[in-house]
């Protein structure tokens, strides 16, 4: 079997902006982008027609929102503004390293994370007690184009780990998204039922 982990709320906790629209607007203005008066409304509207379950990277959404208000901008400035708005303080959750070690004893280990902000997963790992080398594959929704619970993100993760999707055991904190692994025949370990400290013992039971 292969064990995959959600990142945010599972292996780490991060401080997110209280109001993402305001945080993005502040970073846009610092780069000379004229933010429209109705920005909170524009930010929350859908501007990119994407298939159900698909991920729209946040810079693409912000660029489309600005375009909908006829605001001129440089795409690089939008990307940098989004990245800066979500620059995280990171805390590794108790039991994370032990859970990863136990997973490694069972087979390949992957990270499967919903994240629409470019570079955020990489910067989070650097600022945590985790390392990129802890994972045989790192799959993000922005990178692969699909958000959990869409089956495609789990299928892509399984392919990177060279296993069948039904061989995945996915550990996460949100049954609505992480529980999507069950849709491809995998096993979901919910932190609502199994605390992170108990994941090593749970993996032993599953592997029997």
C-alpha positions in Angstrom: 0.0 0.0 0.0 1.0 3.7 -0.3 0.2 6.3 2.4 -0.6 9.9 1.5 -1.1 12.8 3.7 -3.0 16.1 3.5 -0.8 19.0 4.5 -2.7 21.9 5.9 -4.6 21.0 9.1 -3.1 17.5 9.0 0.7 17.7 9.2 1.0 21.5 9.8 -1.0 24.4 10.9 -0.6 27.8 9.2 -1.9 31.3 9.8 -4.1 32.3 7.0 -5.2 35.9 6.2 -8.4 36.8 8.1 -9.7 38.4 4.9 -8.0 37.0 1.8 -9.5 39.6 -0.5 -8.1 42.4 1.6 -4.7 40.7 1.9 -4.5 40.3 -1.9 -5.7 43.9 -2.5 -2.9 45.2 -0.2 -0.2 43.3 -2.0 -1.6 44.4 -5.4 -1.7 48.1 -4.5 1.9 47.8 -3.2 2.9 46.7 -6.7 1.1 49.6 -8.4 -2.1 47.7 -9.4 -5.3 49.8 -9.2 -7.7 47.8 -7.1 -11.3 48.5 -8.0 -13.7 49.9 -5.4 -15.8 46.7 -5.4 -12.9 44.4 -5.1 -14.4 42.3 -2.3 -17.3 41.5 -4.6 -15.1 40.9 -7.6 -12.8 38.6 -5.6 -15.6 36.4 -4.6 -17.2 36.1 -8.0 -16.5 33.2 -10.4 -14.6 34.5 -13.4 -13.0 31.3 -14.8 -15.3 28.6 -16.3 -13.7 25.4 -15.1 -15.0 21.9 -15.0 -16.5 20.5 -11.8 -13.7 19.5 -9.5 -11.0 21.4 -11.3 -8.6 23.8 -9.6 -8.3 27.4 -10.7 -4.9 28.7 -9.5 -5.5 31.9 -7.4 -3.3 34.1 -9.6 -5.5 33.2 -12.6 -8.6 33.9 -10.6 -7.3 37.3 -9.4 -6.2 38.2 -12.9 -9.6 37.4 -14.3 -11.3 39.4 -11.5 -9.2 42.4 -12.3 -9.9 42.0 -16.0 -13.6 41.9 -15.3 -13.2 45.5 -13.9 -11.0 46.6 -16.8 -8.0 47.0 -14.6 -4.6 46.9 -16.3 -1.9 44.8 -14.7 1.2 42.7 -15.3 0.7 39.0 -14.7 3.9 38.7 -12.8 2.8 41.4 -10.4 -0.4 39.5 -9.8 1.4 36.2 -9.1 3.8 37.9 -6.7 1.0 39.7 -4.9 -0.9 36.4 -4.3 2.2 34.6 -3.1 3.0 37.5 -0.7 -0.6 37.6 0.6 -0.4 34.0 1.7 3.1 34.0 3.2 2.6 31.6 6.1 3.7 31.2 9.7 4.0 27.4 10.0 3.7 25.1 12.9 4.4 21.4 12.5 1.7 19.4 14.3 2.6 17.0 17.1 2.8 13.5 15.8 3.5 14.5 12.2 7.0 13.1 12.0 6.1 9.9 13.8 3.1 9.4 11.4 5.4 9.9 8.4 8.0 7.4 9.8 5.3 4.8 10.3 4.0 5.4 6.8 7.5 4.9 5.4 7.6 1.4 7.0 4.5 0.4 5.0 5.5 1.6 1.5 5.8 4.8 -0.6 4.6 8.1 1.0 3.0 11.0 -0.8 1.6 14.4 -0.1 -1.7 15.3 -1.6 -2.8 18.8 -0.9 -5.5 21.2 -2.0 -3.7 24.5 -2.6 -4.4 27.1 -5.2 -1.5 29.4 -4.2 1.8 28.8 -6.2 4.8 28.0 -4.1 2.8 27.8 -0.8 3.3 24.1 -0.3 7.0 24.3 -0.9 7.5 27.3 1.4 5.4 25.5 4.0 7.6 22.5 3.9 10.7 24.6 4.2 9.4 26.4 7.3 8.2 23.2 9.0 10.0 20.3 10.5 9.1 18.3 7.4 11.3 17.9 4.3 10.5 17.4 0.7 12.6 14.3 0.9 10.1 12.8 3.3 7.7 12.3 0.4 8.1 10.1 -2.7 5.6 12.4 -4.5 4.1 15.8 -3.8 0.8 16.5 -5.6 -1.0 19.8 -5.3 -4.3 20.9 -6.8 -2.7 23.9 -8.4 -0.1 21.7 -9.9 -2.3 18.9 -11.2 -5.4 20.9 -12.0 -7.9 19.0 -9.7 -9.0 19.6 -6.2 -9.9 16.9 -3.6 -12.4 15.2 -3.5 -12.1 14.9 -7.3 -11.0 11.4 -8.1 -8.5 12.7 -10.6 -6.1 14.1 -8.0 -6.0 10.8 -6.2 -5.5 8.9 -9.4 -2.6 11.2 -10.3 -1.1 10.8 -6.9 -1.3 7.0 -7.1 0.4 7.1 -10.5 3.3 9.1 -9.1 3.6 6.6 -6.3 3.4 3.7 -8.8 0.4 2.0 -7.1 -3.2 1.5 -8.0 -5.7 4.1 -6.6 -7.3 1.5 -4.5 -4.0 0.9 -2.8 -4.0 4.5 -1.4 -4.4 5.1 2.3 -5.0 8.9 2.7 -4.7 10.7 6.0 -6.5 14.0 6.3 -8.6 16.3 8.5 -11.5 17.0 6.2 -13.9 14.2 5.3 -15.5 16.4 2.6 -12.3 16.6 0.6 -9.8 14.0 1.9 -12.6 11.5 2.1 -12.7 11.6 -1.7 -10.0 8.8 -1.8 -12.8 6.4 -1.0 -14.3 7.2 -4.4 -11.3 5.6 -6.1 -11.4 2.6 -3.8 -8.8 3.8 -1.3 -8.9 4.0 2.5 -9.5 7.3 4.3 -8.0 7.8 7.8 -9.9 10.8 9.3 -8.2 12.8 12.0 -11.7 13.4 13.3 -11.7 9.7 14.3 -8.0 8.9 14.6 -5.8 11.6 16.1 -2.4 12.1 14.4 -0.7 10.5 17.3 -2.7 7.3 16.7 -2.1 7.1 13.0 1.0 4.8 13.3 -1.1 2.2 15.1 -4.0 2.6 12.6 -1.6 2.0 9.7 -0.5 -1.3 11.3 -4.1 -2.4 11.5 -4.8 -1.5 7.9 -1.7 -3.3 6.6 -2.6 -6.6 8.2 
